[in-house]
Amino acid sequence: MSTSIPDPGLDGNPVERAGWLRDQLWFHNERYYNDDAPVISDSQYDALMQELRDLEAAHPELRSASSPTQIIGGIASDRFPQVQHPIPMLSLANAFDRDGLEAWHRRVTDLLDGQPFRMVAELKIDGLAVRLVYREGAFVLGATRGNGQTGEDVTPNLREVESIPRSLHGDFPADLEVRGEVYLPLDSFQRMNEERARNGEPLYANPRNTGAGTIRQLDPEVTRSRNMQIWTYSLNDAGDRPMPAGHWEALERLQSYGFCVNDANRVFDTVDEVCAFYDEMLHRRHDWNYEADGVVVKVDSLTQQNALGFAGREPRWAIAYKFPAERANTRLLDIIINVGRTGSLNPQAILEPVVVSGATVQHASLHNEGDINEKDIRVGDMVTIQRAGDVIPQIIGPSEMPEEGRGPVFRMPEHCPECGTTVVKEMGDAVHRCPNSACPAQFFESLKHFVSRGAMDIDGLDEQWCRILIDQGLVSDVSDLYHLTREQLVKLDRMGDNLATRILDNIEASKKRPLARILTALGIPGVGTEVAQLLVERYASINELGEAGIDELAGIGNSSGFPYAGSEELDEAGIEGIGPRTAESIINYLQTVRNWETITALRDANVQLWQELAPVAESAQPWKGQTFVITGTLASMTRREAEGRVKALGGATTSSVSRKTNWLVAGESAGSKLATAERLGVPVLYESTFLLLIDNPANIGSATFEIL
């Protein structure tokens, strides 16, 4: 089915209208629940669902057990084992304003014969609902909601979600069932899209779909690489233990067992209190590193919940009070070009001002020429914009497609708009660049990055002061910051003595920043905080890093966790997580004379370009020189914890098996890496032996293992 089915209109025959609405909702359920690729916004979907509910209420003869109003939308995929939910995983009714919330509260009050009731209010996380099962404190099953009755067994993927405990602590029951919402953090989503933009790949639409797709794909390594997280919100089965008296007590129990429970949750007695909480959360919705699309309100007492029961697919004792939609339509007035610190030409949309979630939006990011033309966005179009989290709004695409009168297809300029240098676009690069390293726009962006919080953290030097320092000729290289004087600063307009002192003190303090922060601050293409940390684990100074070759830097596993073709035969001296493109970028940067002059000037200004390493006795590193690959599911710890144990004992870990691998640690479902070990004759340690070696690391040379 396509989205082009004609709308029979609001005044059409009720039977025809209901049929059309059901078709639309089933189509969009398929796209949302099963494909993780919706084509309409949540608010548009909610409007369709509400219209069908109203129509069925007005014409009860149209209601049936197979209506989308009665059934959860998902279907368990046959790519995974299917799991029956002993307690159905239901959906929630929605309220879109205070009137809707008050109507729900009145219904509950009537059904409880006027009994007072407390309410628990929680953020409604925009992620993927999952069910977690524990036996004797061990995580044994993780499943998606599916259609509410049957879900998908995605246990291997959920084992890679670091915030899902592998084993419980505290006074936990022998059998436990928990539910929660798995989500992709916004910073992880942004990094993924930035990498895809650099590689010329289509961008992911939003964190919810990307996160859901991550859990519902077949390679747990992908889940692990994407930093998925969870908030738990329900204790559904406590085995032979009595259930708690209320939902709030259940959340406290979950927290005591080691589960992540959102600290924004609150308990209230009145609708006014809930509405005040809603207003606060709506105001703060961009403060969090995850997407929330509303507030869930639940009756606290489990006795009262049981008395209220269910209506179709929805519990009567809970409702979702949704936030306003985060999308809006406006006109694209122009596309301008900003030059980034690496010379990238970054198109930016100039929009007719529009209010989105309380903020007036006039600009939106457009990534690159290929992305603009793939979406077929042209100046003069009416476009749909999306504001997710606190990131710059993005244009989703044209909101309407006129058949004629559109502007020309967008093309990047041939010359840099800042310095006039001829623009270049290298083979395989999605981005057009200005190759002139002396371009003033590049230096402005470089200086802003250098002083930023994640880099040298020179508090007081914001964007405005960076521009003034450049315009006044006080700074033409980042190293010039370390030669600024009080006399120079206090002469600047609106620069008082206190601010000058604060800036100079922070500049002085930045000389002792950790080496990883300095590598980040230099703005080496491809080197952010994570890559910088990987580098300092191998190199103690910038000088040492400058002497590295591409084979030494490039690890056999790329940042997405996928091995390169033929990687089993590669030398594993490289750094896992740093691919050939990043390695080449690092080498090119450090071999550029101008860049090395900056590094030398920083050293002359007493910026510490090395890290102090405490000497480690050889006896404390019994696994030095040993390379491990850890695969499959370990019962006693996460894979990341196992890698940490290996590194603490002096060993190294890589993501792929080669002839230079000393040991393969194999958990359940080890898969292809176990087969590779068999082919190459690599010794295999099963979990019990691996744990014995951790307790007795000096026995590594005499370990009992199996040669496959």
N, C-alpha and C positions, 0 to 999 in steps of 0.2 A: 504494500500500500504506500502511496506517496502522500505528501502533505497538500496536494493540489485538489483534494476532493472538494467540490463546491459546497459552500456553506448554505444550507437551505433557508437560513434567515431566522430571526427571532420570532417572526410571526407565522412560521410555517406550521404544518401539521405536527402535533406533539409526538406522534409515533415516529414520523420521519426525523424530527429534530433529535429525539432520544437515540435513535439508531445512529445518526451521524455523530453525536457526541460520544457514544460508546466506541465507534470505530476510531475516532480521533484519540480517545484516551488509551485504547489498547495499543494503537500505533506508538504513542508517546511513552507508554509503559515499557514497550519493547526497547525503544531507543534509550530510555533512562536506566532501567533495571538490568537489562541483558547486554546491551551494546555499550553502556557507559558513555553514550554520545547523544545527549538530548538535542533537539533542534528548536525547542521553545524554552522560554524562561520558566522558573518555578511559579511565578505569579500568573503567567498565561495558563499553565497547566492547572493551577488551583482554581482559576476562573472557570475553566471547562468543567472540572469536577464539581464545583459548587452549583453550576447551572444544571448539571444532570441530577444532582441531589434535589434541587428545588423542583425540577420537572417531575421526578419520581414521587416527591412528597405531594405535589398537586394532582398527580395521576397515579395512584398506587398500583393500578393494573399494569403499569409499565415496569415496575420493579421486579427483578428476578434475582435468583441466587448467583447467576453468572454475570451480573452487572459489575463494572469496574468500581462502583460504589461499595460493593460487598466483598471484593477479593483484592488481596495484595497483588501488585502488578508484576512481580518478577517471576521468572521461570528458571529452575535450576538447570545449569548447563550440563550437557552430557560429557563435557571435558573432565569433570570432576565426579568422584563418588557422591551419590546423593544421600542426604541425611534427613531423617524425619525429626521434626521438633516435637517433643512430648508436650510442651506448652507452646502454643502457636506464637509466632513473632508477628504482632499486629502493627497496623498503622495507627495514626492519630488523626482525629478531627482537627480542623483549623479554625482559628479566629483571626480576623484581619484588622480588627479595631477593638476599642474598649467595649462597644456595644455587644460584639460577639463573645467576648470574655464574660461579660456580665450575664448574658443569656445562658451560657454554659453553667455559671455559678448558680443561677436560679433553678436550672433543671436539676442539678445535683442536690440542691437544698430540698426541692420538692420530693425527689426520689428517696431522700434520707428522712422524710417526714419532719423536716425542720431541725434535725440534729446539727449542732455546730461541727465544723470540721476544719482541721489545719490543712494548709497547702504547702507543698514543696515546689519551689520554682528553680528551674535549671536552664542553662543555655542549651539551645537546640543545635547541636553540632552538625554541620553539613558534610557528612562522610558516608561510610558504609556500615550498616548495622550488622553486628556479628554476635554469635553465641559461643561462649567459652565453657568447656567442661573440664573439671578437675577430679581426679581420683587419688585419694591419699595424699593430697597436696600437690600432685604432679599434673601438669597441663597435658591432656590426652586428646582433646578434640576442639577444633575451631570451625565454625560453619557460618555461611552467609544466610541472610533471611530468606532469599528465594521468593516463593509465593506465600510465605508465612507458615505453611505446613511442611514444605520440603525445601531444604537449602543445599548448598554445595559444601563438601568437606574440603576446606582450604587450610587444614592444619599446618602443612609445611610452610606455607607463606606466612601464616600468623605467628609461627615460631620465630620468624625473622623480625617481628615488630618488638623492638627493644623494651617498650614500656608494658608489654604483656608478660607477667611473671611466668617463668618456666616452672617454678615451684613456689608454694605459698609459705608464709611464716605466721607466727602467732597461733592462736587456738582455733584452727580451721576444722571444718567437718570433713568426714571421710569422702563425702560426695558433695559436689558444689557445681551449680550452674550460674553463670554470670553473663550479662549482656552489656554491650558497649558499642561505641561508634569509633571505628578506625578512620583516621584522617591523614592527609598529606599536609605537613606544615607549609605555611605560605612561603617561607624563605627557601625551602627545598623546591617548591614548585617554581619559584622565580628563577632559581639557579638552573633548573632543568630547561626552562624556556629560553634563558639567555644562551645556554650552550646550543640548543637547537637552532636559535637564530644565527649564531656564529657559523654553524654547520650548514645553513641553508635548508634546514628541515622544517616541515610544518609545525606550528606552535600548538601545544596542548591548550584545550579550551579553558579549563578551569581546574582547581585543585580537587574538587569532588570527583569528577569523572576520571581524572588521572589516577587518583588514589584508589578508587574502586577498581579501575582496570589493573592496577598494580597487584591488588589482592586476588583478582580473578584471572591471572595469567599463570603459566605453567612453570616458571623458573623462579624458585625462592630467592636466588641470588639477586634478581631484579628488585624484589621486595626489600631485601636487605640494603641495597645500594641507595634506596630512596628515602630512608629515615622516616618511615611510617610510624605513627603514634596512635594512642587510644585514650579515650575517656570512658570509664565504665559508669553505668547509670542504673543498673538493676541487678538485684540478687533474686533469682527465680526459683532456686531449689537448694535447700540447705541439707539435703539427705535426711539422716535420722535426727538432726538437731531441730528444735522448734524454730519456726520462722520468726523474725523480729516483729514487734508490734506495729511498726510503721516503716514507711519508706526511708525517712531520715535516719532511723536507727540502722536500716539495711546498708545505707551508704557509709555510715561510720564503720560497720563491720567490714565492708569491702576494703576500706582504707587500712584497717588493722591487718588484713591478710596480705597487703602489699600491692593492691590495685590502685591505679590512678583515678582519683575522683576530683572533679573540677571544684576548685575552691571558690568559685562564684556562686555555688548553690546556696539557697536561703530557705528558711521556713517562715510562713506568714499566716495570719488569721483572717485578713480581709482582702477584698478585691482592690481597695485603694493601695494597700501595701504592695500587692503584686504589680499593679500598674506603675507605681513609682520605681520598682525594681526593673520592670520592662524599659521604662524611659532611660534609666541609668545604663542598662546593658546596650540599648540602641545607641546611646551617646558614646559608649566605649567600644563599640563593635570593631573598630579598626585598631584597637590597642593590642589585640591578641594575635598570636602566630598561627591562627587557624580561622576557618570560616564558620560563623554561626549565623543562622538565618531566622532566629526567633528565640522565644522562651517557652519551655514546656512546663505546664502547671499540672501537678498531680495531687489528688487527695492523699494525705499522708497515711492515715490509718488503713492497714491491710484488711481489717474487718469491714470497714466501710467500702473499700475497693471491691471486696467479694460481694457485698450486698448490691452494689451498683451494677456489676457485671459488664456486659458488652452489647453493642448495637452493631450487628454486621461484623465488619472487620476492625471496628474501633472500640476501645474501652471507654465506657461512660465516665470513668473517674479521672481522665486526663484530657488535655487539649494543648495544641501547639498554637501559641500566639505569635504569628509570623511578623518578622520585620518587613518594612516596605521594600519593594523591588529595588535592585541595585542597577537596573538598566534604564536607559532613557534614549529618546530619539532627538537628534538635532542636526543642523546643517554644517557640512564641512566647508569652511570658508577658504582655507588655504593649506598648503603643505610647505613647511619651511625646513631648512637643513641646519642642524647643529653639528659641530665637529667635536668628537670625543677626544679623550686624552691619548688614545692609541691611533688617532687620525681617522677613526671611523666616521663616515657621514651618516648621521642619524636623522631620518625624517620624522617630523613632528607635526601633528594635526592641529590647526587652529580652528576652533569650533565656535559656533554661535553659542553664547553662554547658556548653560542648562543646569538645573539643580538635580543632583543625584545623591540620595541619602543625606540630604541636608547640606551638601557642599556644592558650590558653584563651580562647574567644570568648563574650562575654556581650551584646554590642551589635552591631547592624547598621544600615546606612543604608537608608532607604526612599524617599528623594527627595521625593515629593509625593502628595497624595490620589489623583490620577488613576492614578499608577503602582501604588499599593497596590491600588486596586480593579480595575485591569486584570489584575493577577496574582491577584486574589481571595484576598488574605491577610487572615486574621482572628485576633484574639487567641484563644489556645487551640489553634490549628492546629499540627500537626507540619510543619515547613518545612525546605527545603533551603537551606543557606547556602554561599556561595562566597567564598573568600579569595584574591584575585589580587594579587600584588605586595604592597606595604606599604600599600595603600589599606584603608579601613574595609571589613569584610566586608559583602556584599550578600545579600539574600534573593532566591533565584531564583524561588521559588513554593512552594506547599504540596507536601509530599512524599507526602501521601495525602489523598484527598478523601472524608471521611465524608459519608454521605447525610443525616445529621441531627445535631443537637446542636452545631452550629457557633455561634460568637459572631456579634454583629451586624456589618454592613458598616461599615467605618471611615469616620468623618466628622471633618473638621477642627473644632476648637473655634470658637465664635463670638466669644470674647474672648481676648485675649493672656494666656497663663498667667503672665506676669511682671508686667504692669502693669494688666491688666483692660480695656485699650482695645479697642473693637470691631474685629474683624479685617476686612480688605478683600481682595478678589480682583478685579483689573482685567481687563477684557475682553482675551482673548488671552494672559493671563499664567497659567502653570501653577501658580504659587506663591501661597499665601495670605500676607498680610503684616500686621504691626502698624505702623500709620502714625505711631505716636508716636516721634519722633526722640529724645525724652528717656527712652525705655524703658531701664531699667538693664541689661537683658540685651544690648541692642544695643550699648551703650557698652563693656561688657566684651569682646565679640567684636571691636569696632572697635579697642580698645586692644591686644588680643593681635595683631591683624593689623598694626597700626602699628609695633610693635616687632619683628616677625618678621624672619627672615633675608632674605627676598626683598624686604622693604620698607626700614625704617630700620635694621635690623640692630643693635638695642640688646641686645647679648649680656648675659646675666645676669637680664634681666626675663622670666622664663618665666611660664606661665599662673598659677602659684601667687602670684607676686609682683604680677602685674597685679590679681588679685582682692584681695590685701591692701591695695594702694595705694588701690583704690576704696573698700573697706570702711572704711579709716581716714580717708577724706575728704581724702586728699592729692592725688588726681587725679580730676577730674570732666570734664576735656577733655584731648585728647592734648597740647595746648600746655602743660598744667600740668607735664608731665615736665621741661620746660626750666627750671622754677623750683624743683625739688627741691633740698634742701640735705643736706649730710652729717649735720647734727644731726637732721633728720627721719628719715633712713634708719636710722641706728644705733640709734634708739629702738625699732625694730620687732623683734619676737621673731625670733631666729635670723638677724638681719642683722648680720654682723660688719663690722668696719672695712674689711677687704680687699674684701668683696663690695660694700660701699657705694662704695668708691673705684672699683672696676671698673665698676659701673653708671654712676656719674657721668661717668667718662672716656668711656664708650661713648655716653652721651647727648650729650656735647660733640662727639664725633667725628661723630655723625649729622647735625649742623648742615650739614655740607659734602657730604652725599650727593648724587649726580647727580639732576637734576630728574626723570628717569624714575622713580627709586626713590621720590621724594616723591609723585609722582602715583599710583603704585601704593599707597603707604602710606595715602593719604587714604581709600581704600576706595570710590572712585566706582564705582557699579554698572556692570559691563561693562568696566572698565578694569583689566586685569591687566598683567603685565610687557610683553607684546607690543604691546598697544594703547598703553601709556604710551610705549614707544619710538617708535611711529609719530607720536605727538603731539609729542614733543620734536624730531623731525626737521623739524617745521613751525613750532613755537612756541618761543621762547627763554625764556619766563617764564610763570608762572601768570597774570599780568595779561594778557598777550597772548591766552592761551587763553580767559580770561574774557570777552574781547571778541568771540570768534568766534560766528558764527551757524550754524544747523543745516545750511544749504546749503554752507557753507565746510568743515564737519567731515565730513559724510557723503559717503564715496567712492561711486563707482558700482559697485564690486565689494564684495560682502559677504565675511565672513571665511572662507567656504567656497569662495571662488573662483568662484561663480556670479554672473553679472550680474543686476541687477534688471530687471524687465520695462520695456522702453522705454529702457534705459540708454544706447542709442546717441545719444539726443537730449539727455541730461542734461549740465549743466555739469560738466566734469571737474576743477573746482577742489578738490573734496573729496579726502579722504585715502583712498587705496585700502586696503581692509581694515577700514574703519570704516563700518558701516551706519547707517541712520536711527535705529534703536532706541538704539544706543550713543551716537550723536551727541546725541540728545534727553536721554539719561541724563546726559551730561557737562554739558550746558547747565543742566538742572534742578538738578544738584548745585551748580554754581557760582553760580546765581542764588538759592539758598536763603540767607537772611540768616544763619542759625545757622552754616552751613558757611563762609561768607565771614568770619564773626567768628573762626572757628578759624584760617583761613588768615592773617588779619591778626595774630592772636596769635602764630602761628608766625614771621611776619616780624619782629614786635617782639622775639621771643626770639632773633633773628639766625640763624634757619634760612634757608639760601640757597634762595630760591624762583625762581631763574633759573639759566641755564647760561652759562658763559663760552664764547663762540665765537671761535675764532681768525679774524681777518679773512682773507677769500679774495679774491685779486685777480681782477678781471674777466677778465684774460687766461687765468686758470687754469680758467675756466668757459665755454668757447666754445659750449657747448650750452645755456646758460641760456635759459629761455623756450621750449625745444623739448620737446614731449611725444612719447614713443615708446610703441608697443605692440609687444611681442615675441611671436610666435606660431610654432607648428610646432617642429620638431626641428632644432637647430643642430648641425653636426658638430664644431665647434671648441670649444664651451663649453656649459655648462648655461644654461638660461634665466635662472636666478638670477644667474649670473656675468655674463651679458650686461646684465641690469638694473643690476648693480653698476658696470659700465663706463660705462653711460649716466649714472648718478647722479654718478660721480666727475668727469665732465666738465660737471656742472651741469645736465644734462637731468633730466626727470621721466619716470616710467613709470606707465602705467595698465593695467588688465586688459581694457578694452573699447574698441573703435574708435568714435569720434564725429567730428563735423565739426571739432572742435577738436584732433584728433590731427594732429601734424605729420608723423610717419613711422610706417609699419608695417614692422617687420623680420620677414621671412618666411623660415622654414626649411622643411624637408620637412613634408608633411602639414599645411599651414597651415590648411586647413578654412574654417569659417564666417567667421572674422575677415578672411580674404582676400576673401571675397565681399562683406562689409560695406565694406571699403576700396574695392572696385570700384564699389559703389553710391554711395559718398560722395566718390569722387575723391581719396582719400588717397594720397600718394606711397608707393611700396613700395621698400624696400631689401632686396635679396637678400644672402645671407651674405657673399659675396665683397666687395661694395661696403661693407657694414657694417664689415667688418674693415679695409678701406682707410681708412675714415673714423675709426676708432678710432686708427689710426696717424697720421692727418693730420686731427685734429678741426676745425681752422680751416676746412677745405674744406666744412663742412656746408652752406654757402649755395650751393655750386656742384656738389653731389653729382649723380652720374649715377643716375637712377632711372627707374622705369617707372610712368606713370600708367595705371592699369587702366581 
